[in-house]
Every structure is written in structure tokens, then in C-alpha cells.
Amino acid sequence: MRRVIIHWGISSFFGWGVYGLNLALHWAADPDLQAFCSFPIGEDQIAVDKLRRRALDPFVIRSGQLVADLGTRAGRTITVDSPLLAALGNDFRTTPGAHGVRLSGSPDVGVVFFEVPQMDAETLARAKAFKLIVAGSTWNEKILREYGLDNVTTVIQGIDPTLFHPAPRLGTQADRFLVFSGGKLELRKGQDLVVAAFARFARRHPEALLVTAWHSPWPQFARTLDQSGRAAPIPFDANGKAVDTAAWARANGIADDQFLDLGAVPNAFMPPILREMDVALFPNRSEGGTNLVAMECMACGVPTILSANTGHLDLIDDDACFPLRRQTAVAGAGAAVGGTAGWGESSVDDIVEALEQAHADRAEARRRGAGGAEMLADLTWSRTAAAMKRIVLSLA
């Protein structure tokens, strides 16, 4: 069996974690691969049913043994005799694993969803050092190739079709028009545009309810939203560690009975919530990948409004979503987000118009929702895991 190390955290609560969790699940009974995770796996971070958990147990045990072994080499740099799938950020640096150990694989494979398309000489040199870079979108691959890199391929992330698929609604809020917004709070995700547009839409439609899943382990990134000037400043709680989302909605003119914050919801618990939504809204300014939350909404048949920029372009189709095609240069962003050339700014007027269209013509909205579900039915974690397996085995 070919050993492979997943060099990022496993979780049911954030994008990278869901990616790793699904690789582990699909490789659990694979006769050709034996996967490990080089980060501690918290029991409170895995929220799956008992059958899935039973399948994961050998992976969790192996990973725990690896983490314990790394504890005897704390702070050192070591090379392992297996491919290392390393999560990369905008700077293409590999983060240390458990106990501060810097791991090097045989070989290193970079897995990247980068949002800032500018690469300096040092970043470019780090990118070239990888045997292969797996990009999360065709936009990412195009940028890397424009910089002269040829050690790159694209693997689109997936959805779990056993969870995220069209199904009947419970209808507990049948008298409301539910607008969903998800993703960690930050300028890049565009929640300032969401609240600005929804406040206008909600004044004309008192039955409208904004339902948000903005929780993340990195609330500090929410402060970048203040740079746009399109929404009221972000308020934090008394401890300064969590955003008071209800207060922010209120400060932006959204009535208390038109706002609902879901808090931290495990990935596997999201499908029945999403299926209740009338429309989902993602005016994101930049996505290195295809935006996992948007993919899950589309997979459930939710009519979805998408900004036509960056990684979203892999999902854009007039028959599968409501595209925000008018994109302008992003202004007002500073060093906190690393720069914005190549990002796209959606018009608040266009967002309101798309919301009005979805509200006025429910049949057309349902048609586009069905088109999105049909598209996403082929973009599964099984497909992603199979593509990543082929890459790992090709490196033997």
C-alpha cells in the first residue's frame, strides 16, 4: 500500500478540514493507499454518523500514532518516505505539523487555493520547488502557468451527494423568503455587499430573512470588511474574540426579525438547512477554489447568485445559477488581504436585482436551482479523491 500524508487539519467545520475529512473517508477502505494526518485530530472536530466514524477509526488511530512520533522530534525538520500533500496559502509556504515539526515528503505535493494572484520572486521559487502543485480552480492553474510554472494540474473540490442533493423541504419557514449567506467573514467573501444589498431588498419584502453561516476559527479576518466602506464597522463581543453578527446586521439597517445567525454548524448538518433556502448569495471578490459552500448550495438545488470572477468561473452557467457578470476592480483594500488586482467587485444594484428576480419568478429560480444541482452531481468528493489518488500513485 502507498502511504500518503495529508498535511493539514481534519474537521467538519471549515473548508480545508472538510476536504481532508472526505479524502480520509474515501481512502479508508482503499486497497492501494494508506493515509495519515500530520496534525492532531480533535474529537470535537469530527461530526459524522457512526458508520462513517467506524470507517475513519483506523485513519484516526494511525494519525494519532504519527502525531505522537512527531512529538519525539519537536521543532525539527524531517523527511518522510511517502508523498506529502501540503496545504498552501497565498505565500506558498508549508506550515509545520504537530509539535512544530517541519515535514518534507518524498515528494512534496502542494495543494493550493490562493486568492491573491500576484507572486513575488520568493513565492515563485517556493512554488517551483514542489514536484507538483494541485490547484483548486482553473483560475489558479491559469495564473501559475502565466508565471511559467508547468508542475501544475487542477483538481476541483467536491460535495458529498449522499448529503447535498435536492430533497423535500420541511417548510417550517414557509411564510418567509429565506436568503442564505455562508463563508467566513472577510472582505474577500463580500459579506459587506450581502448586508448592503439585503437591507435594501428587505425593506421592500418584510417576509425576507437573511440566514447566515459566517462562523469560522479565524474571526480576526472579519476586520478586513471595514476596508470597503460599504457597511457599518464590524462589532466584536466584550472579549473581542467573536463578531456580534446580529449587532452588525442591525447597524446595517436589517431588522432583528429579518436576520438569523446559524452559528457553528457541522458540515454534515447543513443539507436540511440549505434545502429550506429560497436563494443563496455569494458576491465573493475572490475564490482560489470553486467555493465549497456555494457548491453545496447548488448541489441541494438552491437557486444561487454567484459573482462571475476568479474560482467561481468554474461554476458559472446561466442555466445553473444567477451570475453577477458585471465585475469591476476592487477598491479600498489594503495589506490585510494582500492586494486585490485580479479580484472582482459586484454591484449592490445588480445583487438587489438578482434577489428581486429570484423572488418574483420562483419557477425560473427553481429551474436554475435544478440546473445547478445537475451540474454539481458530477463534482463529488469521490471524483476528487480518485483524482488525488491517481496523482499519489503516479509519484511512486
VENTAJO-V277790 format. One record per pair of residues at least 6 apart in sequence whose C-alpha atoms are under 8 Angstrom apart, sorted by the first residue. I is the first residue (numbers start at 0). GAP is how many residues later the second one is. If there is no record, write none. Layout:
((I,GAP) (I,GAP))
//
This chain:
((0,30) (0,31) (0,32) (0,33) (1,30) (1,31) (1,32) (1,80) (1,391) (1,394) (2,30) (2,31) (2,32) (2,33) (2,79) (2,80) (3,29) (3,30) (3,31) (3,32) (3,78) (3,79) (3,80) (3,81) (3,388) (4,30) (4,31) (4,32) (4,33) (4,77) (4,78) (4,79) (4,80) (5,14) (5,29) (5,30) (5,31) (5,32) (5,78) (5,79) (5,80) (6,30) (6,31) (6,32) (6,77) (6,78) (6,79) (6,80) (6,90) (7,8) (7,9) (7,12) (7,29) (7,30) (7,31) (7,78) (7,79) (7,89) (8,7) (8,8) (8,11) (8,28) (8,29) (8,30) (8,31) (8,32) (9,6) (9,7) (9,8) (9,9) (9,10) (9,11) (9,27) (9,29) (9,31) (9,35) (9,36) (10,6) (10,7) (10,9) (10,10) (10,30) (10,34) (10,35) (11,6) (11,9) (11,33) (11,34) (11,35) (11,36) (11,254) (11,255) (11,256) (12,32) (12,203) (12,251) (12,252) (12,253) (12,254) (13,202) (13,203) (14,277) (17,249) (18,138) (21,359) (21,363) (22,358) (22,361) (22,362) (23,11) (23,32) (23,35) (24,27) (24,30) (24,31) (25,355) (25,356) (25,359) (26,6) (26,7) (26,8) (26,358) (27,6) (27,7) (27,27) (27,28) (27,30) (27,31) (28,26) (32,356) (34,24) (35,23) (35,24) (35,26) (35,27) (35,30) (36,22) (36,23) (36,26) (36,29) (37,25) (37,28) (37,29) (37,59) (37,60) (38,24) (38,28) (38,58) (38,59) (39,23) (39,24) (39,27) (39,58) (40,19) (40,22) (40,23) (46,219) (46,220) (46,221) (47,220) (66,31) (66,32) (69,28) (69,29) (69,31) (70,27) (70,28) (72,26) (72,28) (73,25) (73,26) (73,27) (74,24) (74,25) (74,26) (74,27) (75,24) (75,25) (75,26) (76,24) (76,25) (76,26) (76,27) (77,23) (77,24) (77,25) (77,26) (78,24) (78,25) (78,26) (78,27) (79,23) (79,24) (79,25) (79,26) (80,24) (80,25) (81,23) (81,24) (81,25) (82,22) (82,23) (82,24) (82,25) (82,26) (82,309) (82,312) (83,20) (83,21) (83,22) (83,23) (83,24) (83,25) (84,23) (84,24) (84,25) (84,26) (85,8) (85,22) (85,23) (85,24) (85,25) (86,7) (86,8) (86,23) (86,24) (86,25) (87,6) (87,7) (87,22) (87,23) (87,24) (87,25) (87,26) (88,23) (88,24) (88,25) (89,23) (89,24) (89,25) (89,26) (90,28) (90,32) (91,20) (91,31) (91,34) (91,35) (92,30) (92,33) (94,7) (95,6) (95,7) (96,6) (106,23) (106,24) (106,288) (107,22) (107,23) (107,24) (108,21) (108,22) (108,23) (108,24) (108,25) (109,20) (109,22) (109,23) (109,24) (110,22) (110,23) (110,24) (110,25) (111,21) (111,22) (111,23) (111,24) (111,176) (112,22) (112,23) (112,24) (112,27) (112,174) (112,175) (112,176) (113,26) (113,173) (113,174) (113,175) (114,171) (114,172) (114,173) (115,170) (115,222) (115,223) (115,224) (115,225) (115,226) (116,23) (116,26) (116,224) (116,225) (117,223) (123,23) (126,6) (127,21) (127,23) (129,21) (130,20) (131,19) (131,20) (131,21) (132,18) (132,19) (132,20) (133,18) (133,19) (133,20) (133,21) (134,6) (134,17) (134,18) (134,19) (134,20) (134,21) (134,154) (135,18) (135,19) (135,20) (135,21) (135,152) (135,153) (135,154) (135,175) (136,17) (136,18) (136,19) (136,151) (136,152) (136,153) (136,174) (136,177) (137,16) (137,173) (137,176) (138,149) (138,171) (138,172) (138,174) (139,148) (139,149) (139,171) (140,11) (140,12) (140,13) (143,6) (143,8) (144,7) (154,229) (154,232) (154,233) (155,133) (155,134) (155,223) (155,228) (156,132) (156,133) (156,135) (156,222) (156,223) (156,224) (156,227) (157,134) (157,137) (157,221) (157,222) (157,223) (157,224) (157,225) (157,226) (158,133) (158,136) (158,137) (158,140) (158,217) (158,220) (158,221) (158,222) (159,220) (159,221) (159,222) (160,138) (160,216) (160,219) (162,105) (162,108) (163,107) (163,132) (163,133) (163,135) (163,136) (164,106) (164,134) (164,135) (164,136) (164,208) (164,212) (165,109) (165,133) (165,134) (165,135) (165,207) (166,108) (166,133) (167,107) (168,103) (168,106) (168,107) (169,106) (170,105) (172,103) (174,32) (175,31) (175,32) (175,33) (176,30) (176,31) (176,32) (176,100) (176,101) (176,182) (177,30) (177,31) (177,32) (177,33) (177,98) (177,99) (177,100) (177,101) (178,29) (178,30) (178,31) (178,32) (178,98) (178,99) (178,100) (178,101) (178,102) (179,30) (179,31) (179,32) (179,33) (179,94) (179,97) (179,98) (179,99) (179,100) (179,101) (180,10) (180,13) (180,29) (180,30) (180,31) (180,32) (180,33) (180,99) (180,100) (180,101) (181,30) (181,31) (181,32) (181,100) (181,111) (181,112) (182,6) (182,30) (182,31) (182,32) (182,33) (182,110) (183,29) (183,30) (183,31) (183,32) (183,34) (183,35) (183,38) (184,6) (184,29) (184,30) (184,31) (184,34) (184,36) (184,37) (184,40) (185,35) (185,36) (185,37) (185,38) (185,39) (186,34) (186,35) (186,37) (186,38) (186,39) (186,40) (186,41) (186,98) (186,150) (187,96) (187,97) (187,98) (187,99) (187,149) (188,93) (188,94) (188,95) (188,96) (188,97) (189,35) (189,92) (189,93) (189,94) (189,95) (190,34) (190,92) (190,93) (191,33) (191,36) (191,38) (191,39) (192,37) (192,38) (192,90) (192,153) (192,155) (193,87) (193,88) (193,89) (194,36) (194,54) (194,57) (194,59) (195,34) (195,35) (195,56) (195,152) (196,151) (196,152) (196,154) (196,155) (197,12) (197,56) (197,154) (198,53) (198,54) (198,55) (199,152) (200,7) (200,151) (200,154) (200,155) (201,6) (201,7) (201,52) (201,56) (205,52) (206,51) (207,50) (208,48) (208,49) (208,50) (208,51) (209,48) (209,49) (209,50) (210,48) (210,49) (210,50) (210,51) (211,47) (211,48) (211,49) (211,50) (211,51) (212,48) (212,49) (212,50) (212,51) (212,52) (213,47) (213,49) (214,48) (214,49) (215,48) (218,22) (218,23) (218,24) (219,21) (221,12) (221,21) (222,11) (223,109) (223,112) (223,113) (224,6) (224,8) (224,9) (225,6) (225,7) (225,8) (226,105) (226,106) (226,107) (227,103) (227,104) (227,105) (228,103) (230,21) (231,16) (231,19) (231,20) (232,15) (233,9) (233,10) (233,14) (234,8) (234,9) (234,10) (234,12) (234,13) (235,6) (235,7) (235,8) (236,6) (236,7) (244,16) (245,10) (245,13) (245,14) (245,15) (248,6) (248,7) (248,10) (249,6) (270,25) (270,29) (273,23) (273,26) (273,28) (274,22) (274,25) (274,26) (274,27) (276,25) (277,24) (277,25) (277,80) (278,23) (278,24) (278,25) (278,26) (278,76) (278,79) (279,14) (279,17) (279,22) (279,23) (279,24) (279,25) (280,23) (280,24) (280,25) (281,12) (281,22) (281,23) (281,24) (281,25) (282,22) (282,23) (282,24) (282,41) (282,62) (282,63) (282,68) (283,22) (283,23) (283,60) (283,61) (284,22) (284,24) (284,45) (284,58) (284,59) (284,60) (284,61) (285,23) (285,24) (285,25) (285,57) (285,58) (286,22) (286,23) (286,24) (286,25) (287,22) (287,23) (288,22) (288,23) (289,21) (289,22) (289,23) (289,24) (289,25) (290,20) (290,21) (293,10) (294,81) (296,6) (296,7) (297,6) (297,22) (297,23) (297,71) (297,74) (297,75) (297,78) (298,73) (298,74) (298,75) (298,76) (298,77) (298,78) (299,73) (300,65) (300,68) (300,69) (300,70) (300,71) (300,72) (301,64) (301,67) (301,68) (301,70) (301,71) (302,17) (302,18) (302,19) (302,55) (302,62) (302,63) (302,65) (302,66) (302,67) (302,69) (303,17) (303,18) (303,65) (304,16) (304,17) (304,18) (304,19) (304,46) (304,49) (305,6) (305,10) (305,15) (305,16) (305,17) (305,18) (306,16) (306,17) (306,18) (306,20) (306,37) (306,39) (307,8) (307,15) (307,16) (307,17) (307,18) (307,19) (307,36) (308,18) (308,34) (308,35) (309,32) (309,33) (309,34) (315,7) (316,6) (317,50) (318,48) (318,49) (318,52) (318,53) (319,48) (319,49) (319,50) (319,51) (319,52) (319,53) (319,55) (320,47) (320,48) (320,50) (320,51) (321,32) (321,46) (323,22) (323,26) (323,27) (325,20) (325,21) (325,24) (326,17) (326,18) (326,19) (326,20) (327,16) (327,17) (327,18) (328,12) (328,13) (328,14) (328,15) (328,16) (329,10) (329,11) (329,13) (329,14) (329,15) (330,9) (332,6) (332,7) (356,8) (357,6) (357,7))
//
